[in-house]
Amino acid sequence: MKTILAIALVASQMTYYEAKVTTFGCTSIEAVSQLQKVRSDEKALDAALTEKQLYGECVAILKGTQVQGSIDAADDSILRVNEQIEPPGYEAPLEDFETKAMDGKHGD
């Protein structure tokens, strides 16, 4: 039981991440999966993302954007971003982000 609790605790910890590329966040892992399937075709991705944005399913995340995130407990290729800032947050492809050290310095 202690192992399960420790895994759940680690999975729920928030870390800061920075988008390495322009990417997207969606309200479901299924929507992320659909967009990843057409990602290699820029026009198809733009069209699919625009449609999902119109329906409120997804948002664009620009390269360099810093987000608060935690790795999804059910799918470790998914990063749940801004869950505490914009509940319930968005699911995004973890591979599009890198961990960002937050040292407390702002604009130094």
Secondary structure, DSSP 8 states (H G I E B T S, - for coil): -HHHHHHHHHHH--EEEEESS-EEEESSHHHHHHHHHTTTSHHHHHHHHHHHHHTTSEEEE-TT-EEEEEE-SS-TTEEEESTTTSTT-EEEEGGGEEE----S----
